[in-house]
Amino acid sequence: MRWALVRISLAVTSMVVLAFAVPLGLVVKEMAGDRALSNAERQAAALSPALAITTDLGQLQRAVASTEAGADGRIAVHVPAGGARGALDIGEHRAGAEQIRAAVRMGRAAFLDVPGGVALLQPTAIEGGRIALVEVYVPNAELTTGVTTAWLVLAGVGLTLIVGSVAVADRLGRRTVRPAEQLASAAHALGEGRLGVRVPEQGPAELRSAAAAFNSMARQVARLLENERELAADLSHRLRTPLTVLRLNVASLGSGDAAEQTRQAVAQLENEVDTIIRTAREQQSALSGEGTAAAPVDTDVAEVVRERMAFWSALAEDQGREAGTAGAELPVRVPVARGELAAALDAMLGNVFRHTPEGTAFAVDVHRGDGSGSVIVLVSDAGPGIADPETALRRGLGHGGPGSTGLGLDIVRRLAEATGGDVAIGRSVLGGAEIRLWLPLDGVRTAPARRRGGRRRARA
């Protein structure tokens, strides 16, 4: 489009320049010829007083020589014979004898084409009723004096106008085409999966409308994919928790073919669910890494802890586990989706039930850091602990080990990273493992104070 505009401007400007420059050049040439002929008439008229006064050869020669054309040898005078004097001819005549006689008979000035230029024949009345003839020769070079310079100036002006119009058209074309190029580039980027791309709403009204429609479409696509991401997090919450309860209940079926088949079926189902969740989370990671803008969220950590502990307490009672909760009485709000926080808490509690024997106590504490702008959620147990916390965290980064897919800690880690928080594994005061989850209250990364000493905990 840009080069099309440039070509159109070049064609239109060229036609306009030619339409004005060609007639103007012809006018300049015509004016130069008229100026030369008018100058010849003035010089011929300058000899009329001398001819009216005298026909003396010497005086007439001096009069001819006093003119510019006479000094250049371009004036000739013919005085017919009269009285005792014969005919006089001064200078070189370019016109023929017959042409001179015809001009004398007509009695008026005439321009004749002669070799090398134009001759002006100017009749002048002298004494005795005779007609003298003054001939002024105008060469072709004088007829076109200044024409070449004028044409060069016109050509330069026309070329300048053409170049200037092309430059202006190119500039305007860039301003017009740039929004279209940005729209096309954004469409390609959106097709490649970069959901955060947007188009500036600028340029002509049509392109502004197209940019606004594209941005609206991109926001809608991002919103739909964000909903899918929320559903993936909810999937991990809804499926993993019942599967954990089911697997723990299957362990109490005892021995036998039916019990073994049931355990194998549950294990296969859990593997399939893990595969589904892993795939969903990989897609979630790929999408969220493109800068998709999510709607602001605000969740009460204490409320989610109370809700999930109410769910897990029933299973803990069946297994003879002592469950404790501390710090969940007052609301503590963080910019985290409720479903994601619940999924992370279920993942940490599920690890307790999966990796510790029945009857092992556990607790969930909520600490709001004094002046640190963060909240700490601690899940601790009285089990054997985690022998190698670094290996466990690596599994949480996607490196699954024997008997573990790493999805539980991966859910917790992703939640912490998404909010600028942190996650760590240590030894709890109960003697077992402790998972610490730091969540900033304002969504900005803070420096968590890693407390390794004891703490007060109120049992529920």
Secondary structure, DSSP 8 states (H G I E B T S, - for coil): -HHHHHHHHHHHHHHHHHHHHHHHHHHHHHHHHHHHHHHHHHHHHHTHHHHHH---HHHHHHHHHTSHHHHTT-EEEEE--BTTB--EEES---S-HHHHHHHHHHTS-EEEEETTEEEEEEEEE-GGG-EEEEEEEEEHHHHTTTHHHHHHHHHHHHHHHHHHHHHHHHHHHHHHHHHHHHHHHHHHHHHTT-TT------SSHHHHHHHHHHHHHHHHHHHHHHHHHHHHHHHHHHHHHHHHHHHHHHGGG-SSHHHHHHHHHHHHHHHHHHHHHHHHHHHHHHHHTTT-------EEHHHHHHHHHHHHHHHHHHTT--EEEES-SS--EESS-HHHHHHHHHHHHHHHHHHS-TT--EEEEEEE-TTTSEEEEEEEESSS--S-HHHHHHHHTT---TT--SHHHHHHHHHHHHHT-EEEEEE-TTSSEEEEEEEESSSS--------S-------
